[in-house]
Amino acid sequence: METMFLNLPHGITLSCRSAGQEGRPVLLFLHGFPEAAFVWDDLLEFFAKSENGGYRCIAPNLRGFEDSSAPSEVDQYRPKHLVQDVAALIAQLTTSLGDQLECLIAHDWGGAVAWNLAATKPELLKKLVIINSPHPGTFLRELQHSPAQQAASAYMNFLIRPDAESLLAEDDYRRLWALFRQADHLPAWLNEGVKDQYRSVWGKGLRGPCNYYRASPLRPPRPGPPHHDLAAAAVTIPRHMLDVHLPTLVLWGTDDIALPPSLLDGLEEYVPQMTLKRIDGASHWIVHEQPALVASCIKRFLSHLAQ
């Protein structure tokens, strides 16, 4: 596993984890909140092996995370800037490969960026894999009309508080550990070694990660004083920014508390070339829980489309 820093033309630097030989077809992996590029390490090493495709595998820390550039202004975390980062990164990584990514693989907030990129700049990639990250069309629908989704997403309105960073850091990140909790205990995969990796990332700053939520209107409304914040209730998204006409694999752990399977209803209307695999017994953190299953599903998807 290598660490490298890639300087993008618009002044952003992304710290990246990488595996595999340069010049090979590129797989790009995008993490979510409150994670970082290290969560993909097992998959980077898996797909870098020749028997699994021998890909060049790159996982950037998104802007605001770990050692990547972290602008202080909230508006610098709007979707157009996040998509610009990834589009520039793809261009830099694929210059000698016909300027097209083999596949973009993304989870959570990384998936939000990936859905946007695939809809607006499909020429940059051949295939898309989404792991427990809601499509903006179905997410907006549920935030506007589903009390259950509004309740499940209520944590977002905590993360936009001006003191969110300091509260998240209290008591050895007690509130952040709680995001991973299953029933009344932390999961087995969250051992001390993994916790130390998270502590290392979070210790470098939480303002950037929280700014993703502050910059996005896709949150539950907060009606009445003192906020009068309509959030998702005031949002409309043009259809051309929602349709994805690429071969797409969607992996979904059905025990996701924040993102229930109702977000999959009607998804095929936006993604006609979709392969959907629901994974019972898996949560939002399926990449940690079942990395071998995730890897095998992606490998099968890539191999099938390569034939």
C-alpha positions as CSV (number, residue, x, y, z in Angstrom):
1,M,0.0,0.0,0.0
2,E,1.4,3.4,-1.0
3,T,0.4,6.9,0.0
4,M,0.7,9.7,-2.5
5,F,-0.4,13.3,-2.9
6,L,-2.0,14.4,-6.1
7,N,-2.2,18.1,-6.9
8,L,-5.2,19.0,-9.0
9,P,-5.2,22.0,-11.5
10,H,-7.7,24.0,-9.4
11,G,-5.5,24.1,-6.3
12,I,-6.8,21.2,-4.3
13,T,-4.4,18.4,-3.2
14,L,-5.8,15.0,-2.4
15,S,-3.9,12.5,-0.3
16,C,-4.5,9.0,-1.7
17,R,-3.9,5.4,-0.9
18,S,-2.9,3.2,-3.9
19,A,-2.0,-0.3,-5.0
20,G,-1.2,-1.9,-8.3
21,Q,0.9,-1.1,-11.3
22,E,0.7,2.3,-13.0
23,G,-0.6,2.0,-16.6
24,R,-3.2,-0.6,-15.7
25,P,-7.0,0.1,-15.9
26,V,-7.9,2.3,-13.0
27,L,-10.5,1.6,-10.2
28,L,-11.3,4.7,-8.1
29,F,-12.8,4.3,-4.6
30,L,-14.6,7.1,-2.8
31,H,-15.2,6.9,1.0
32,G,-17.9,8.5,3.1
33,F,-18.5,10.1,6.5
34,P,-16.9,9.7,9.1
35,E,-14.4,7.6,7.3
36,A,-11.3,8.0,5.1
37,A,-9.4,6.3,2.3
38,F,-8.0,3.6,4.6
39,V,-11.4,1.8,4.7
40,W,-10.8,0.6,1.2
41,D,-7.3,-1.0,1.9
42,D,-8.5,-4.6,1.6
43,L,-10.3,-3.9,-1.7
44,L,-7.3,-2.0,-3.1
45,E,-5.0,-4.9,-2.4
46,F,-7.5,-7.5,-3.7
47,F,-8.1,-5.8,-7.1
48,A,-4.4,-5.0,-7.6
49,K,-3.6,-8.7,-7.8
50,S,-3.4,-10.1,-11.3
51,E,-5.9,-12.9,-10.7
52,N,-8.5,-10.2,-9.8
53,G,-7.9,-8.0,-12.8
54,G,-4.5,-6.5,-11.9
55,Y,-6.0,-3.0,-11.7
56,R,-4.4,0.2,-10.6
57,C,-6.4,1.0,-7.5
58,I,-6.7,4.5,-6.0
59,A,-8.6,5.7,-3.0
60,P,-8.4,9.5,-2.3
61,N,-9.2,11.2,0.9
62,L,-12.0,13.6,-0.2
63,R,-11.4,17.3,0.4
64,G,-11.7,18.1,4.0
65,F,-10.6,14.6,5.2
66,E,-7.3,13.4,6.6
67,D,-4.4,15.1,4.8
68,S,-6.3,16.4,1.8
69,S,-6.9,20.1,1.3
70,A,-9.6,21.3,3.7
71,P,-11.0,24.7,2.7
72,S,-12.6,26.5,5.7
73,E,-15.5,28.0,3.8
74,V,-18.7,25.9,3.8
75,D,-19.6,26.7,0.2
76,Q,-16.4,25.0,-0.9
77,Y,-18.1,21.7,-0.1
78,R,-21.0,22.2,-2.5
79,P,-21.5,19.3,-4.9
80,K,-20.0,21.1,-7.9
81,H,-16.7,21.4,-6.1
82,L,-16.7,17.8,-5.0
83,V,-17.4,16.6,-8.5
84,Q,-14.7,18.9,-9.9
85,D,-12.2,17.3,-7.6
86,V,-13.0,13.7,-8.7
87,A,-13.3,14.7,-12.4
88,A,-9.8,16.3,-12.3
89,L,-8.5,13.3,-10.4
90,I,-9.8,10.9,-13.0
91,A,-8.3,13.0,-15.8
92,Q,-4.9,12.9,-14.1
93,L,-5.1,9.1,-13.5
94,T,-6.3,8.1,-17.0
95,T,-4.3,10.4,-19.3
96,S,-2.6,7.4,-20.9
97,L,-5.7,5.2,-20.9
98,G,-8.0,7.1,-23.2
99,D,-9.2,9.4,-20.4
100,Q,-11.8,6.9,-19.1
101,L,-12.0,5.3,-15.6
102,E,-12.6,1.6,-15.6
103,C,-15.0,1.8,-12.7
104,L,-15.9,4.3,-9.9
105,I,-16.7,2.5,-6.6
106,A,-18.3,4.6,-3.8
107,H,-20.0,4.5,-0.4
108,D,-22.0,7.0,1.6
109,W,-20.9,10.6,0.8
110,G,-18.5,9.2,-1.8
111,G,-21.6,7.7,-3.4
112,A,-23.3,11.1,-3.4
113,V,-20.4,12.5,-5.4
114,A,-20.3,9.5,-7.7
115,W,-24.0,9.6,-8.5
116,N,-23.6,13.3,-9.5
117,L,-20.5,12.6,-11.6
118,A,-22.0,9.7,-13.4
119,A,-25.1,11.8,-14.3
120,T,-23.3,14.9,-15.4
121,K,-19.9,13.6,-16.8
122,P,-20.6,10.0,-17.9
123,E,-17.8,10.2,-20.5
124,L,-15.2,9.9,-17.7
125,L,-16.1,6.4,-16.6
126,K,-17.2,3.0,-18.0
127,K,-18.9,1.6,-14.9
128,L,-20.3,2.5,-11.5
129,V,-20.6,0.7,-8.2
130,I,-22.6,2.2,-5.4
131,I,-22.6,0.8,-1.9
132,N,-25.3,2.1,0.5
133,S,-25.5,5.6,-0.9
134,P,-28.9,7.0,-1.8
135,H,-29.6,8.2,-5.3
136,P,-30.4,12.0,-5.1
137,G,-33.8,11.4,-6.8
138,T,-35.1,8.8,-4.4
139,F,-33.4,10.5,-1.4
140,L,-35.1,13.8,-2.1
141,R,-38.4,12.0,-2.5
142,E,-38.1,10.3,0.8
143,L,-36.8,13.4,2.7
144,Q,-39.8,15.3,1.4
145,H,-42.5,12.7,1.9
146,S,-41.4,10.0,4.4
147,P,-41.6,10.8,8.1
148,A,-39.5,7.6,8.6
149,Q,-36.7,8.9,6.4
150,Q,-36.9,12.3,8.0
151,A,-36.4,10.7,11.4
152,A,-33.6,8.4,10.2
153,S,-31.8,11.4,8.8
154,A,-32.3,13.7,11.8
155,Y,-28.6,13.3,12.8
156,M,-27.7,15.5,9.8
157,N,-29.2,18.5,11.6
158,F,-26.9,17.8,14.5
159,L,-23.9,17.7,12.2
160,I,-24.6,21.3,10.9
161,R,-24.5,22.8,14.3
162,P,-21.6,25.4,14.7
163,D,-20.3,23.4,17.6
164,A,-20.6,19.9,16.0
165,E,-16.8,19.4,15.6
166,S,-16.1,20.0,19.3
167,L,-19.1,17.9,20.4
168,L,-18.0,15.0,18.2
169,A,-14.5,15.1,19.6
170,E,-15.7,14.8,23.2
171,D,-15.0,11.8,25.4
172,D,-12.7,10.1,22.9
173,Y,-15.2,10.6,20.0
174,R,-18.0,9.0,21.9
175,R,-20.7,10.3,19.4
176,L,-18.8,9.1,16.4
177,W,-18.3,5.6,17.8
178,A,-22.0,5.5,18.3
179,L,-22.6,5.7,14.6
180,F,-21.1,2.2,14.2
181,R,-23.1,0.7,17.1
182,Q,-25.1,-2.4,16.6
183,A,-27.9,-2.9,19.1
184,D,-26.1,-2.1,22.4
185,H,-22.5,-2.9,21.5
186,L,-19.8,-1.9,19.0
187,P,-19.3,-4.4,16.2
188,A,-16.5,-6.9,16.3
189,W,-14.7,-5.4,13.3
190,L,-14.2,-2.1,15.2
191,N,-11.2,-3.4,17.1
192,E,-8.5,-1.2,18.8
193,G,-6.4,-1.2,15.6
194,V,-9.2,0.1,13.5
195,K,-10.2,2.5,16.2
196,D,-6.7,3.9,16.2
197,Q,-6.9,4.4,12.4
198,Y,-10.1,6.4,12.9
199,R,-8.6,8.4,15.8
200,S,-5.7,9.4,13.5
201,V,-8.0,10.6,10.8
202,W,-10.5,12.5,13.2
203,G,-7.6,14.0,15.0
204,K,-6.6,15.9,11.9
205,G,-9.9,17.8,11.9
206,L,-13.6,17.3,11.7
207,R,-14.7,20.7,10.3
208,G,-14.3,19.6,6.7
209,P,-16.3,16.4,7.2
210,C,-19.1,18.4,8.9
211,N,-19.0,21.0,6.2
212,Y,-20.4,18.4,3.7
213,Y,-23.7,18.5,5.7
214,R,-23.6,22.2,6.1
215,A,-23.3,22.7,2.4
216,S,-26.0,20.3,1.4
217,P,-29.7,21.1,1.4
218,L,-30.6,17.4,1.3
219,R,-31.4,17.3,5.0
220,P,-34.7,16.9,6.9
221,P,-36.6,20.2,7.2
222,R,-36.5,22.1,10.5
223,P,-39.8,23.9,10.6
224,G,-40.7,26.7,13.0
225,P,-38.5,29.0,15.1
226,P,-35.7,29.6,15.5
227,H,-34.5,27.9,12.3
228,H,-37.3,28.1,9.6
229,D,-35.0,25.8,7.6
230,L,-36.9,24.1,4.7
231,A,-33.8,22.1,3.7
232,A,-35.0,19.3,1.3
233,A,-38.5,20.6,1.3
234,A,-37.3,23.6,-0.9
235,V,-35.2,21.5,-3.3
236,T,-35.8,20.5,-6.9
237,I,-33.3,18.7,-9.0
238,P,-33.4,18.9,-12.8
239,R,-34.0,15.5,-14.4
240,H,-30.8,15.6,-16.5
241,M,-28.8,15.6,-13.2
242,L,-30.5,12.4,-12.0
243,D,-30.4,10.0,-14.9
244,V,-27.4,7.6,-15.0
245,H,-26.9,5.7,-18.3
246,L,-24.0,3.6,-17.3
247,P,-23.8,-0.1,-16.2
248,T,-24.3,0.3,-12.5
249,L,-24.0,-2.2,-9.6
250,V,-25.8,-1.2,-6.4
251,L,-24.9,-3.1,-3.2
252,W,-27.2,-2.4,-0.3
253,G,-27.0,-3.7,3.3
254,T,-30.6,-3.9,4.2
255,D,-30.0,-3.3,7.9
256,D,-28.8,0.3,7.3
257,I,-30.5,2.3,10.0
258,A,-30.0,5.7,8.4
259,L,-30.7,4.6,4.8
260,P,-33.5,2.1,4.7
261,P,-34.2,0.0,1.6
262,S,-37.2,2.2,0.7
263,L,-34.6,4.4,-1.0
264,L,-34.3,1.7,-3.6
265,D,-37.9,1.9,-4.6
266,G,-38.1,3.4,-8.1
267,L,-34.3,3.5,-8.5
268,E,-34.5,1.7,-11.9
269,E,-36.3,4.7,-13.3
270,Y,-33.1,6.7,-12.9
271,V,-30.6,3.9,-13.6
272,P,-31.9,1.7,-16.3
273,Q,-28.7,-0.4,-16.6
274,M,-28.7,-1.2,-12.9
275,T,-27.9,-4.5,-11.2
276,L,-29.2,-4.4,-7.6
277,K,-28.0,-6.8,-4.9
278,R,-29.7,-6.5,-1.5
279,I,-27.6,-8.0,1.3
280,D,-29.6,-9.0,4.3
281,G,-27.9,-8.9,7.7
282,A,-25.5,-6.2,6.6
283,S,-25.6,-2.6,7.8
284,H,-24.4,0.7,6.4
285,W,-20.8,-0.4,7.2
286,I,-20.8,-3.4,5.0
287,V,-17.4,-2.6,3.6
288,H,-16.0,-3.3,7.1
289,E,-18.4,-6.1,7.9
290,Q,-18.1,-8.2,4.7
291,P,-15.2,-7.1,2.6
292,A,-14.9,-10.5,0.9
293,L,-18.5,-10.4,-0.2
294,V,-18.2,-6.9,-1.5
295,A,-15.1,-7.8,-3.4
296,S,-16.6,-10.9,-5.0
297,C,-19.7,-8.9,-6.1
298,I,-17.6,-6.2,-7.7
299,K,-15.3,-8.7,-9.3
300,R,-18.2,-10.6,-10.9
301,F,-19.7,-7.3,-12.1
302,L,-16.4,-6.1,-13.7
303,S,-15.8,-9.6,-15.2
304,H,-19.2,-9.8,-16.7
305,L,-19.0,-6.4,-18.3
306,A,-15.6,-7.1,-19.7
307,Q,-16.8,-10.1,-21.7
